[in-house]
Amino acid sequence: MSKPKLLTISGSLRKGSFNRMLLAEAVKAFGEADVTSADLNLPLYDGDLEDANGVPQSVQTLAEQIKNADALVLSSPEYNKGITGVLKNALDWVSRVGGMPFKGKPTAVMSANAGRTGGETGQFMVLSCLTPLQAQIIAGPLLCVAGAGNEFDEAGNLTNDHYLKVLRGKMEALRAAI
């Protein structure tokens, strides 16, 4: 059997974001896979833009990546107790593409945030937004890395044994769902 195709999606555009670090740790915990990182640097959803020009190529590329992946790992910070605009915009755009790319796609969701709750409220909103897209959400304990600035070392490795244990469990469940 060929290596599974894993798509990572960060709700933060920052290259050095805690969520990109968490995704890197998820990839390590998942094990052997062909990994692609989604680019959410998309135009803002605008129905007039869509009517005039159709769905942008960057959105079509993202939708194809989702469709072609065997599984998804999504990690996003919480902004002002909610989902990031970048991630919400991407989900809105992808919902406009035919074929429901997320439908039945095994998806692990997690978050890392500087605050005390680790992005829990934002993560609940992400899960809520994925529901109408019909993603197959990997159940289990939430992975919300709180005080993220203290949980990664200088090389970007997650250092907290509890978080690592939860992450490994999520990745094992994700691999099993494929």
C-alpha positions in Angstrom: 0.0 0.0 0.0 1.3 3.5 -0.8 1.8 6.1 1.9 -1.3 7.9 3.0 -1.8 11.5 1.8 -2.0 13.9 4.7 -3.1 17.5 4.3 -2.2 19.9 7.1 -4.3 23.1 7.5 -3.2 26.0 9.7 -5.7 28.6 10.7 -2.7 31.0 11.1 -0.8 32.5 8.2 2.3 33.2 10.3 5.2 30.9 9.4 6.3 30.7 13.0 2.9 30.2 14.5 2.4 27.7 17.4 -0.3 26.0 15.3 2.3 25.3 12.5 4.6 23.9 15.2 1.7 21.7 16.4 1.0 20.5 12.9 4.7 19.6 12.5 4.4 17.5 15.7 1.2 15.9 14.4 3.0 14.9 11.2 5.7 13.3 13.3 3.2 11.5 15.4 1.2 10.3 12.4 4.2 8.6 10.9 5.0 7.8 7.3 2.9 9.9 4.9 3.0 12.1 1.9 2.4 15.5 3.5 1.1 18.7 1.9 0.5 22.0 3.7 -2.6 23.9 2.6 -2.2 27.6 1.6 -5.0 29.7 3.1 -3.8 33.0 1.7 -6.9 33.4 -0.3 -9.0 36.4 -1.5 -11.8 37.3 0.8 -15.0 35.5 -0.1 -17.1 37.8 -2.3 -20.2 36.6 -4.1 -19.7 39.3 -6.7 -16.2 38.1 -7.4 -17.4 34.6 -7.7 -20.2 35.6 -10.1 -17.8 37.6 -12.2 -14.8 35.3 -12.3 -15.8 32.0 -10.8 -14.0 30.3 -7.9 -10.4 31.5 -7.8 -7.7 29.0 -8.8 -6.2 29.2 -5.3 -9.5 28.0 -3.9 -9.8 25.2 -6.5 -6.3 24.1 -5.6 -7.2 23.9 -1.9 -10.4 22.0 -2.7 -8.5 19.5 -4.8 -5.9 19.1 -2.0 -8.7 18.3 0.4 -10.5 16.0 -2.0 -7.2 14.1 -2.8 -6.0 13.8 0.8 -6.7 10.6 2.7 -6.9 12.6 5.9 -6.7 16.1 7.2 -5.0 17.7 10.3 -6.3 21.1 11.1 -4.8 23.3 13.8 -5.9 26.9 14.4 -5.5 29.5 17.1 -8.5 31.3 18.6 -8.9 35.0 17.8 -11.2 36.9 20.2 -12.9 33.8 21.4 -13.7 32.5 17.8 -12.5 31.0 14.6 -9.8 32.9 12.7 -10.9 34.9 9.7 -8.4 33.1 7.5 -9.8 29.7 8.3 -13.5 30.8 8.1 -12.8 32.4 4.8 -11.2 29.2 3.5 -14.1 27.1 4.7 -16.6 29.5 3.1 -14.7 29.4 -0.2 -14.4 25.6 -0.3 -18.1 25.2 0.4 -18.7 27.0 -2.9 -16.8 24.3 -4.8 -18.8 21.4 -6.1 -18.4 17.8 -4.9 -18.2 18.6 -1.1 -14.4 18.0 -0.7 -14.7 17.6 3.1 -17.5 15.0 3.0 -16.4 11.9 4.9 -12.8 13.1 5.1 -11.1 11.9 8.3 -10.2 15.1 10.1 -8.3 15.8 13.3 -8.8 19.2 14.8 -6.5 20.8 17.4 -5.4 24.3 18.6 -2.5 26.1 20.3 -2.9 29.5 21.8 -1.0 31.8 24.2 -4.0 31.9 26.5 -5.2 29.7 29.4 -7.7 27.7 27.4 -5.5 26.8 24.5 -8.1 28.0 21.9 -10.9 25.8 23.2 -13.7 28.2 22.2 -12.3 28.7 18.7 -11.9 25.0 18.3 -15.5 24.4 19.1 -16.4 27.0 16.4 -14.1 25.2 13.9 -15.9 21.9 14.7 -19.2 23.6 14.2 -18.2 25.1 10.9 -17.0 21.6 9.7 -20.3 20.0 10.5 -22.3 21.2 7.4 -19.2 20.4 5.3 -19.6 16.8 6.5 -16.0 16.2 7.6 -15.5 13.0 9.6 -14.2 14.4 12.8 -11.9 12.3 14.9 -13.5 12.1 18.3 -11.7 12.0 21.6 -10.2 14.4 24.0 -9.7 17.9 22.7 -6.1 18.9 22.1 -5.9 22.6 23.2 -2.3 23.6 23.9 -2.6 26.4 26.5 0.2 28.9 27.2 1.7 27.7 23.9 4.7 30.0 24.3 5.9 27.8 27.1 5.1 24.4 25.5 7.4 24.4 22.5 11.2 24.5 22.7 13.4 26.7 20.6 13.4 24.1 17.8 9.6 24.1 17.7 9.2 20.7 19.5 6.2 20.2 21.8 7.7 19.4 25.2 4.6 18.7 27.4 4.1 14.9 27.9 0.4 15.2 28.4 -0.1 17.1 25.1 2.1 14.7 23.3 0.1 11.7 24.6 -3.2 13.2 23.4 -1.6 14.1 20.1 -0.3 10.6 19.5 -3.8 9.2 20.3 -5.4 11.6 17.8 -2.9 10.6 15.1 -3.4 6.9 15.8 -7.2 7.4 15.5 -6.7 9.4 12.3 -4.6 6.8 10.7 -7.1 4.1 11.7 -9.9 6.1 10.1 -8.3 6.0 6.7 
